[in-house]
Structure formats: structure tokens, C-alpha cells
Amino acid sequence: MKSHLENALDYLLLAKQESQDSSFERSQMLNKAIENISLLLTEPEDSWTPPNRHDFLIADLLIEACQ
């Protein structure tokens, strides 16, 4: 089963691809990414790990998607 982080990354990459096709589909993908990030942020504290390269990639994609 994929982690919330992996799912968020998948949805952000899809949103990036959809950005040229349909703003509605792009919006749906961004909402799914945000859902997965929210799930990740509400996980128990003892399961927290320091940011890694994927976290920074997600942050970069979120910034790009919001511009």
C-alpha cells in the first residue's frame, strides 16, 4: 500500500500534467494531493520522520501548482 506521501506526489505530478488540459481536472488532482498531505500531517507524532528529498519535491510541486 502506498504511503500518503507517495499518493500526494502522484497526484501533484498528475496535476502538473493536467495543467495544460483542464483546470477542473487539475483542481481535482490538487485537492487529492492536499487530502493526502492532510492525512500525512495527522499521523501520530511517533511516526514522524525528518523531511527527505521526496518532501522537498512535493513542496516544489505545490509551489509551482499554486503559481
N, CA, C and O atoms as a GROMACS GRO file, in nm:
protein
  268
    1MET      N    1   0.084  -0.118   0.000
    1MET     CA    2   0.000   0.000   0.000
    1MET      C    3   0.088   0.125   0.000
    1MET      O    4   0.186   0.133   0.074
    2LYS      N    5   0.054   0.220  -0.082
    2LYS     CA    6   0.134   0.342  -0.092
    2LYS      C    7   0.114   0.432   0.029
    2LYS      O    8   0.006   0.435   0.088
    3SER      N    9   0.218   0.504   0.064
    3SER     CA   10   0.207   0.599   0.174
    3SER      C   11   0.132   0.724   0.127
    3SER      O   12   0.119   0.748   0.007
    4HIS      N   13   0.085   0.802   0.223
    4HIS     CA   14   0.018   0.927   0.189
    4HIS      C   15   0.112   1.018   0.111
    4HIS      O   16   0.068   1.090   0.021
    5LEU      N   17   0.240   1.014   0.144
    5LEU     CA   18   0.338   1.096   0.076
    5LEU      C   19   0.350   1.056  -0.071
    5LEU      O   20   0.352   1.142  -0.160
    6GLU      N   21   0.357   0.927  -0.096
    6GLU     CA   22   0.365   0.879  -0.235
    6GLU      C   23   0.239   0.914  -0.313
    6GLU      O   24   0.246   0.954  -0.430
    7ASN      N   25   0.124   0.898  -0.249
    7ASN     CA   26  -0.002   0.935  -0.315
    7ASN      C   27  -0.006   1.083  -0.347
    7ASN      O   28  -0.047   1.123  -0.457
    8ALA      N   29   0.037   1.165  -0.252
    8ALA     CA   30   0.038   1.310  -0.275
    8ALA      C   31   0.128   1.345  -0.392
    8ALA      O   32   0.091   1.426  -0.478
    9LEU      N   33   0.244   1.283  -0.397
    9LEU     CA   34   0.338   1.308  -0.507
    9LEU      C   35   0.276   1.267  -0.641
    9LEU      O   36   0.287   1.340  -0.739
   10ASP      N   37   0.211   1.151  -0.644
   10ASP     CA   38   0.145   1.106  -0.767
   10ASP      C   39   0.040   1.207  -0.814
   10ASP      O   40   0.036   1.242  -0.932
   11TYR      N   41  -0.043   1.253  -0.721
   11TYR     CA   42  -0.148   1.348  -0.758
   11TYR      C   43  -0.090   1.482  -0.803
   11TYR      O   44  -0.144   1.545  -0.894
   12LEU      N   45   0.018   1.526  -0.739
   12LEU     CA   46   0.080   1.652  -0.781
   12LEU      C   47   0.139   1.640  -0.921
   12LEU      O   48   0.130   1.733  -1.001
   13LEU      N   49   0.199   1.527  -0.950
   13LEU     CA   50   0.254   1.507  -1.084
   13LEU      C   51   0.142   1.502  -1.188
   13LEU      O   52   0.157   1.556  -1.297
   14LEU      N   53   0.030   1.438  -1.153
   14LEU     CA   54  -0.085   1.436  -1.244
   14LEU      C   55  -0.140   1.578  -1.264
   14LEU      O   56  -0.175   1.616  -1.375
   15ALA      N   57  -0.147   1.655  -1.156
   15ALA     CA   58  -0.196   1.792  -1.166
   15ALA      C   59  -0.107   1.875  -1.257
   15ALA      O   60  -0.155   1.958  -1.334
   16LYS      N   61   0.023   1.851  -1.247
   16LYS     CA   62   0.117   1.924  -1.333
   16LYS      C   63   0.092   1.889  -1.480
   16LYS      O   64   0.097   1.977  -1.566
   17GLN      N   65   0.064   1.762  -1.509
   17GLN     CA   66   0.036   1.720  -1.646
   17GLN      C   67  -0.097   1.775  -1.695
   17GLN      O   68  -0.110   1.815  -1.810
   18GLU      N   69  -0.197   1.778  -1.606
   18GLU     CA   70  -0.331   1.824  -1.643
   18GLU      C   71  -0.339   1.975  -1.658
   18GLU      O   72  -0.436   2.026  -1.714
   19SER      N   73  -0.240   2.046  -1.610
   19SER     CA   74  -0.247   2.193  -1.609
   19SER      C   75  -0.263   2.251  -1.749
   19SER      O   76  -0.315   2.361  -1.765
   20GLN      N   77  -0.219   2.178  -1.850
   20GLN     CA   78  -0.233   2.227  -1.986
   20GLN      C   79  -0.365   2.185  -2.049
   20GLN      O   80  -0.407   2.241  -2.150
   21ASP      N   81  -0.432   2.086  -1.989
   21ASP     CA   82  -0.553   2.032  -2.048
   21ASP      C   83  -0.681   2.089  -1.988
   21ASP      O   84  -0.765   2.141  -2.061
   22SER      N   85  -0.697   2.080  -1.858
   22SER     CA   86  -0.823   2.118  -1.796
   22SER      C   87  -0.799   2.168  -1.654
   22SER      O   88  -0.741   2.098  -1.572
   23SER      N   89  -0.844   2.289  -1.627
   23SER     CA   90  -0.825   2.342  -1.492
   23SER      C   91  -0.911   2.267  -1.390
   23SER      O   92  -0.873   2.258  -1.274
   24PHE      N   93  -1.026   2.212  -1.433
   24PHE     CA   94  -1.110   2.134  -1.342
   24PHE      C   95  -1.037   2.006  -1.299
   24PHE      O   96  -1.033   1.974  -1.180
   25GLU      N   97  -0.980   1.934  -1.395
   25GLU     CA   98  -0.908   1.811  -1.362
   25GLU      C   99  -0.784   1.842  -1.278
   25GLU      O  100  -0.750   1.768  -1.186
   26ARG      N  101  -0.719   1.950  -1.311
   26ARG     CA  102  -0.601   1.992  -1.234
   26ARG      C  103  -0.642   2.021  -1.090
   26ARG      O  104  -0.573   1.981  -0.996
   27SER      N  105  -0.754   2.089  -1.074
   27SER     CA  106  -0.804   2.121  -0.941
   27SER      C  107  -0.836   1.994  -0.862
   27SER      O  108  -0.807   1.986  -0.743
   28GLN      N  109  -0.895   1.896  -0.928
   28GLN     CA  110  -0.925   1.769  -0.861
   28GLN      C  111  -0.797   1.700  -0.814
   28GLN      O  112  -0.792   1.648  -0.702
   29MET      N  113  -0.696   1.699  -0.898
   29MET     CA  114  -0.570   1.636  -0.860
   29MET      C  115  -0.504   1.709  -0.744
   29MET      O  116  -0.448   1.645  -0.654
   30LEU      N  117  -0.509   1.842  -0.746
   30LEU     CA  118  -0.452   1.920  -0.635
   30LEU      C  119  -0.528   1.893  -0.506
   30LEU      O  120  -0.467   1.882  -0.399
   31ASN      N  121  -0.660   1.882  -0.514
   31ASN     CA  122  -0.739   1.852  -0.395
   31ASN      C  123  -0.704   1.715  -0.338
   31ASN      O  124  -0.695   1.699  -0.216
   32LYS      N  125  -0.682   1.617  -0.424
   32LYS     CA  126  -0.643   1.483  -0.378
   32LYS      C  127  -0.505   1.488  -0.312
   32LYS      O  128  -0.482   1.422  -0.212
   33ALA      N  129  -0.415   1.566  -0.369
   33ALA     CA  130  -0.282   1.581  -0.310
   33ALA      C  131  -0.292   1.643  -0.172
   33ALA      O  132  -0.228   1.598  -0.077
   34ILE      N  133  -0.374   1.747  -0.160
   34ILE     CA  134  -0.392   1.815  -0.032
   34ILE      C  135  -0.454   1.718   0.070
   34ILE      O  136  -0.414   1.719   0.187
   35GLU      N  137  -0.549   1.637   0.028
   35GLU     CA  138  -0.609   1.535   0.116
   35GLU      C  139  -0.502   1.443   0.172
   35GLU      O  140  -0.499   1.415   0.292
   36ASN      N  141  -0.414   1.395   0.085
   36ASN     CA  142  -0.310   1.303   0.128
   36ASN      C  143  -0.208   1.371   0.219
   36ASN      O  144  -0.158   1.309   0.312
   37ILE      N  145  -0.178   1.496   0.192
   37ILE     CA  146  -0.087   1.570   0.279
   37ILE      C  147  -0.152   1.591   0.415
   37ILE      O  148  -0.084   1.581   0.518
   38SER      N  149  -0.281   1.620   0.418
   38SER     CA  150  -0.353   1.635   0.544
   38SER      C  151  -0.349   1.506   0.625
   38SER      O  152  -0.328   1.508   0.746
   39LEU      N  153  -0.370   1.393   0.557
   39LEU     CA  154  -0.362   1.264   0.625
   39LEU      C  155  -0.223   1.240   0.682
   39LEU      O  156  -0.207   1.188   0.793
   40LEU      N  157  -0.123   1.279   0.605
   40LEU     CA  158   0.015   1.264   0.650
   40LEU      C  159   0.041   1.348   0.774
   40LEU      O  160   0.108   1.303   0.867
   41LEU      N  161  -0.012   1.471   0.775
   41LEU     CA  162   0.012   1.562   0.888
   41LEU      C  163  -0.064   1.522   1.013
   41LEU      O  164  -0.028   1.565   1.123
   42THR      N  165  -0.167   1.441   1.000
   42THR     CA  166  -0.244   1.400   1.117
   42THR      C  167  -0.204   1.262   1.168
   42THR      O  168  -0.270   1.207   1.257
   43GLU      N  169  -0.099   1.206   1.113
   43GLU     CA  170  -0.049   1.078   1.163
   43GLU      C  171   0.007   1.098   1.303
   43GLU      O  172   0.049   1.209   1.337
   44PRO      N  173   0.010   0.993   1.385
   44PRO     CA  174   0.064   1.005   1.521
   44PRO      C  175   0.206   1.061   1.521
   44PRO      O  176   0.285   1.035   1.430
   45GLU      N  177   0.236   1.137   1.625
   45GLU     CA  178   0.367   1.204   1.631
   45GLU      C  179   0.484   1.106   1.628
   45GLU      O  180   0.588   1.137   1.570
   46ASP      N  181   0.467   0.989   1.688
   46ASP     CA  182   0.580   0.895   1.692
   46ASP      C  183   0.613   0.836   1.556
   46ASP      O  184   0.716   0.769   1.541
   47SER      N  185   0.528   0.860   1.457
   47SER     CA  186   0.558   0.809   1.323
   47SER      C  187   0.623   0.916   1.235
   47SER      O  188   0.651   0.891   1.117
   48TRP      N  189   0.648   1.035   1.291
   48TRP     CA  190   0.707   1.144   1.215
   48TRP      C  191   0.853   1.114   1.184
   48TRP      O  192   0.926   1.060   1.267
   49THR      N  193   0.894   1.148   1.063
   49THR     CA  194   1.034   1.136   1.024
   49THR      C  195   1.080   1.269   0.964
   49THR      O  196   0.997   1.344   0.912
   50PRO      N  197   1.208   1.298   0.972
   50PRO     CA  198   1.257   1.424   0.916
   50PRO      C  199   1.230   1.432   0.766
   50PRO      O  200   1.218   1.330   0.699
   51PRO      N  201   1.221   1.555   0.712
   51PRO     CA  202   1.197   1.571   0.568
   51PRO      C  203   1.305   1.502   0.485
   51PRO      O  204   1.423   1.499   0.523
   52ASN      N  205   1.264   1.448   0.374
   52ASN     CA  206   1.360   1.386   0.283
   52ASN      C  207   1.345   1.449   0.146
   52ASN      O  208   1.273   1.548   0.129
   53ARG      N  209   1.411   1.393   0.049
   53ARG     CA  210   1.410   1.451  -0.086
   53ARG      C  211   1.270   1.453  -0.146
   53ARG      O  212   1.236   1.547  -0.219
   54HIS      N  213   1.188   1.352  -0.118
   54HIS     CA  214   1.051   1.350  -0.169
   54HIS      C  215   0.968   1.463  -0.110
   54HIS      O  216   0.885   1.522  -0.180
   55ASP      N  217   0.989   1.493   0.017
   55ASP     CA  218   0.916   1.603   0.081
   55ASP      C  219   0.945   1.735   0.010
   55ASP      O  220   0.854   1.815  -0.014
   56PHE      N  221   1.071   1.757  -0.023
   56PHE     CA  222   1.108   1.881  -0.090
   56PHE      C  223   1.055   1.885  -0.233
   56PHE      O  224   1.019   1.992  -0.283
   57LEU      N  225   1.050   1.770  -0.299
   57LEU     CA  226   0.993   1.762  -0.433
   57LEU      C  227   0.844   1.798  -0.428
   57LEU      O  228   0.795   1.871  -0.514
   58ILE      N  229   0.774   1.746  -0.329
   58ILE     CA  230   0.632   1.778  -0.313
   58ILE      C  231   0.614   1.927  -0.287
   58ILE      O  232   0.525   1.990  -0.345
   59ALA      N  233   0.697   1.983  -0.202
   59ALA     CA  234   0.687   2.127  -0.173
   59ALA      C  235   0.709   2.208  -0.300
   59ALA      O  236   0.636   2.303  -0.326
   60ASP      N  237   0.808   2.172  -0.379
   60ASP     CA  238   0.835   2.243  -0.505
   60ASP      C  239   0.717   2.233  -0.601
   60ASP      O  240   0.680   2.331  -0.665
   61LEU      N  241   0.657   2.113  -0.611
   61LEU     CA  242   0.542   2.095  -0.700
   61LEU      C  243   0.420   2.173  -0.651
   61LEU      O  244   0.346   2.228  -0.732
   62LEU      N  245   0.400   2.178  -0.519
   62LEU     CA  246   0.289   2.257  -0.465
   62LEU      C  247   0.307   2.405  -0.496
   62LEU      O  248   0.212   2.473  -0.536
   63ILE      N  249   0.427   2.455  -0.477
   63ILE     CA  250   0.455   2.596  -0.506
   63ILE      C  251   0.430   2.624  -0.654
   63ILE      O  252   0.367   2.724  -0.689
   64GLU      N  253   0.480   2.536  -0.740
   64GLU     CA  254   0.461   2.553  -0.884
   64GLU      C  255   0.313   2.548  -0.922
   64GLU      O  256   0.267   2.625  -1.005
   65ALA      N  257   0.239   2.456  -0.861
   65ALA     CA  258   0.097   2.439  -0.893
   65ALA      C  259   0.015   2.561  -0.851
   65ALA      O  260  -0.086   2.592  -0.913
   66CYS      N  261   0.058   2.627  -0.746
   66CYS     CA  262  -0.018   2.742  -0.694
   66CYS      C  263   0.014   2.872  -0.768
   66CYS      O  264  -0.053   2.973  -0.746
   67GLN      N  265   0.113   2.871  -0.852
   67GLN     CA  266   0.151   2.995  -0.922
   67GLN      C  267   0.066   3.017  -1.045
   67GLN      O  268   0.085   3.116  -1.116
   0.00000   0.00000   0.00000
